[in-house]
């Protein structure tokens, strides 16, 4: 096992930022971040796209809390605050293929902030 290069780290961060920015109402950015067959809490990714369209534009805040990259797989934890009044901790799994890094699965839970 080796540590990912700065270039790989930045490539994964770029995908995560597309997701986080896209969740504020830009479905096209979301589609750039997710694999076509991605799942979210066991459901097809289309459920997220539909929710973002239904909810509309928002200016939530978000951050990447944790990132681990080994070879062509990565795992990240993100926090989204005030997404239409909700706060979430999320876990994304990413895979790098010939097209670059993509999120293949996302799980999340709602949290209360202090």
Number of C-alpha atoms within 10 A of each C-alpha: 6 7 11 15 10 9 9 17 15 12 16 27 16 14 21 25 18 20 22 23 19 20 27 22 20 19 21 13 18 25 18 16 24 22 18 14 11 19 19 17 11 10 13 14 21 15 11 16 18 12 13 19 14 10 13 14 15 15 13 17 14 20 14 17 12 11 16 14 20 11 12 13 17 20 18 20 19 18 19 19 19 14 17 13 7 13 19 19 19 17 20 19 19 25 19 17 10 5 8 13 24 26 28 20 22 21 16 15 10 13 13 9 9 3
